[in-house]
């Protein structure tokens, strides 16, 4: 079972993308964070590691 990918806002107005409890990337706009989240989900559907080529 893959870990949950989620986007959470930070106190400085940016967003962080998490996989489980691991922060993958932070300091993004909401649009950037949602696009990154979507790219991870697409890679998982294709069976690729979400961190390869990120």
Order of alpha helices (4+ residues) and beta strands (2+ residues): beta-beta-beta-alpha
